[in-house]
Amino acid sequence: MKNATCKCLGYNVFSDTLDTLHNHRKVLVNTINQYSYCIAEQDEEFKHALKYSDVLLPDGVGITAAAKFLNGDIIKKISGADLHHFLLESINAKKGSCFYLGSSESTLDKIRTRINKDYPEISVYTYSPPYKSKFSDVDSENMIQQVNDKNPDALFLGMTAPKQEKWAFQFKDRLHAQYICSIGAVFDFYAGTVKRPSQVWINMGLEWLGRLVSEPKRLYKRYLYYGPVFAFMLFKEKTQTIKIFNQELPLID
């Protein structure tokens, strides 16, 4: 069953409600924001993984603004943290299980501790893969086996973008999980190793600014460089659309 989407910058961006995810037997969920869009323009494998996700969530005000600016579509931002919370609530209600693949053992320990407190009906499993830019075939086979041995309802990937999206797309058909979700920084947010901006910032559409203030050295390029790059791409797309539209208008004598 297909979810409602809107076309934005060449991607089919999710515009439905998260409860429709339950209609899928297996679903690969990724997110897109202005930064990942810019990176994907330079990385065809990453772009392909995003384009052919089963569900691509609009995780950023840049994407929701782009949908409105380019097409007049009004869609709601849905972050990886929103997806994570929604699935944990659902899995807890049915006494299911989830698997966290990625990050360090210390972060995973904190996640397990919090899950056991917040969602006592969930069986939680974790695995910290080798920290490297590219996994070997042996690494990937081991990771797949770790997941499939537990057969979780949801597999959460936190191996940084674009590595996690590429890996999930490559091995989706071999992974035994209904929900396969690349959620990156949510691992650290939920573990408490990185503080997520308060709800006030989020409600104002300024979560990006809160994160930039908290981690300026790590995130300045993402927002202060790629922000203007994304805006330029947006206006370029709009200009091309207007040009094509004008060319297609019939001549009137």
Rosetta blueprint (number, residue, H / E / L):
1 M L
2 K L
3 N L
4 A L
5 T E
6 C E
7 K E
8 C E
9 L L
10 G L
11 Y E
12 N E
13 V E
14 F E
15 S L
16 D L
17 T L
18 L H
19 D H
20 T H
21 L H
22 H H
23 N H
24 H L
25 R L
26 K L
27 V E
28 L E
29 V E
30 N E
31 T E
32 I E
33 N L
34 Q H
35 Y H
36 S H
37 Y H
38 C H
39 I H
40 A H
41 E L
42 Q L
43 D L
44 E H
45 E H
46 F H
47 K H
48 H H
49 A H
50 L H
51 K H
52 Y L
53 S L
54 D L
55 V E
56 L E
57 L E
58 P E
59 D L
60 G L
61 V H
62 G H
63 I H
64 T H
65 A H
66 A H
67 A H
68 K H
69 F H
70 L H
71 N H
72 G L
73 D L
74 I L
75 I L
76 K L
77 K L
78 I L
79 S L
80 G H
81 A H
82 D H
83 L H
84 H H
85 H H
86 F H
87 L H
88 L H
89 E H
90 S H
91 I H
92 N H
93 A H
94 K L
95 K L
96 G L
97 S E
98 C E
99 F E
100 Y E
101 L E
102 G E
103 S L
104 S L
105 E H
106 S H
107 T H
108 L H
109 D H
110 K H
111 I H
112 R H
113 T H
114 R H
115 I H
116 N H
117 K H
118 D H
119 Y L
120 P L
121 E L
122 I L
123 S E
124 V E
125 Y E
126 T E
127 Y E
128 S L
129 P L
130 P L
131 Y L
132 K L
133 S L
134 K L
135 F L
136 S L
137 D H
138 V H
139 D H
140 S H
141 E H
142 N H
143 M H
144 I H
145 Q H
146 Q H
147 V H
148 N H
149 D H
150 K H
151 N L
152 P L
153 D L
154 A E
155 L E
156 F E
157 L E
158 G E
159 M L
160 T L
161 A L
162 P L
163 K H
164 Q H
165 E H
166 K H
167 W H
168 A H
169 F H
170 Q H
171 F H
172 K H
173 D H
174 R H
175 L L
176 H L
177 A L
178 Q L
179 Y E
180 I E
181 C E
182 S E
183 I L
184 G L
185 A L
186 V H
187 F H
188 D H
189 F H
190 Y H
191 A H
192 G L
193 T L
194 V L
195 K L
196 R L
197 P L
198 S L
199 Q H
200 V H
201 W H
202 I H
203 N H
204 M L
205 G L
206 L L
207 E H
208 W H
209 L H
210 G H
211 R H
212 L H
213 V H
214 S H
215 E L
216 P H
217 K H
218 R H
219 L H
220 Y H
221 K H
222 R H
223 Y H
224 L H
225 Y H
226 Y H
227 G H
228 P H
229 V H
230 F H
231 A H
232 F H
233 M H
234 L H
235 F H
236 K H
237 E H
238 K H
239 T H
240 Q H
241 T H
242 I H
243 K H
244 I H
245 F H
246 N H
247 Q H
248 E H
249 L L
250 P L
251 L L
252 I L
253 D L
